Amino acid sequence: MCKGLSYLPSSCLEKAKGMRVKLSHLADKNKSVDWKNPQDLDTLLSNKNTLHAFRCFLRSEFSEENLDFWMACEEYRMSPHKRTKVQGLRHLQPVNLDAETREALLSVMDAPSSDTFNTAQQRIFNLMAKDSFPRFLRSTYSVETIRAY
């Protein structure tokens, strides 16, 4: 009988989540988005119009900093000029990271590597997916976006 994922070490689960995010972005670039049936936060973030509606919603709730951080991490990950991009990620205070992740991140900020922000970015993504995204789907911002399509 399958025992599920609970027996895997947490580091394996974190790496698997990171791979899912990376691979889903590749897949999202090649598929059209049907916003009338929003599936997940990945789909929302891959579409310019829905991303804008989500940003407006977050701004109305004073929680736009999480999306800003996630997008800055994406830009950093995709950028060939990583040294200059890290400056925009130095101000982590308003972002909703747990103390352990924040401390681990701050300890490597002086010599960042290509995967420095992966864990923090994944934690912020999970927070938005579990908290902000469901509220967005119930909001007038989502309803208006769906009507526009």
N, C-alpha and C positions, 0 to 999 in steps of 0.2 A: 504494500500500500504506500502511496506517495505521502511523504511527511510534510510537503510544502516547502516554502522558502524560509521558514523560521529557523531552520537548522543551519543555514548558510551564515558565514561571518558577515557582520555589518559592512565591512570594507568591500566585500563582493557585491552586496546589494547596492551600495553607493556607486560602484563602478558600472554596474548593469544599468542603473538609472541614467547615469551620464551618457552611456552608449546609446540608450534609447532616445535621449534628447538629440544627440548628434545625428543619428540615423533618421529620425523623424523629420528633421529639417531638410535633409536631402530628399526625402520622399515628398514632402510638402511642396517643394519647388516644382515638381513635375505633375501635380494634380490640381485640378481646379477646385476652388473652395465653394461649397454649397452652404452659404451662411444660414439658409432657412432651416438647416438641421445641424446646429453647432455641436461638434463632437467633443472637442477638448481645447485646452488652452493652447496647445501647439498649433492647431488650425487657426485659432484667432490671431496668434502672434505672427503668422506667416502671411496675413492679408492686410494690406495697407489701410483699407477702410474700416475693418473691424478693430484693428489695432488702435486707430484714431478714436473710435467710439469707446474702447476699453480705457484708453488714456483719459478721456474726458470724464468717464465714470470714476476712475481712481482719483482724479483731481477733485471731483466733487466730494469725495470721502477723505480728502487730505492724506492719501496713501500712494501718491504717484511715485514716490522715491523707490519703491520696490521695482516697478517697471523700468525706471531710469537705470537702476543698478543692473538689472538683468540685461537690458539692451547695451549698456556700456561693456558688460562682460562679453556679450556676443561680438561687439565691435572689436574688442581686444583680441578675442580668440581668432577672428578672421583677419586681423591686421598684420601686415608684414613688419610694421613699425611699432613693435610692442612697447619699447621703452617710452615713447611719447604718449601712448595710450594709457599707461598705468597711472599717469597723473590724475586723470578723471576718476579713477577708482580709489583714490587715497582717502576720500571723505566718506567713511562707512558709518558714521554715527547715526544718521537717521534711518538706516536700513535695518529691518527687523531680523537680525542674525542673533543666534544664541551666543552666549559668551565664549564658549569653547571654539566655535567656528571663527568668531571675530578675532580672538587671540591668536589662533593658528594662522589666520590670514595676515594679521598685522606683523607677525614674526617673520614672514617671508617677503614682505613688501619691498625691502631694499634690493633683493635679487630675484625678481619674479621670473617664473618660467612660463611656458605656454599653457600649462594646466594649473597655474596658481589659483585661479578663481573658480575652478570647476565645482568644488564642493559648495562654496558659498552661493554660486549661481544656481546650483541644483536646489539648495535649501530655499532660496527665494522663489524659485519656480514652483516648488511644492507648496509653499505658503500661498502663493497667488492661486494655484490650481485648487487648493482645498478651501480657501477663504474668499478671496476677491472674485474669482471667476464665477462661482455659483451665485453670488449676490448680483454680479453683473448680468447674468442670464435672467434674473428676475426683475431687473431694473428697466426703467423707461428707455435708457440708452440702448439696451439690447433690442427692445421692441421697435424702436425707431430705425435701428440699423436693419433689422429683418424686413421692415416695411419698404425700405429703400431698395431692396433687391427684388 
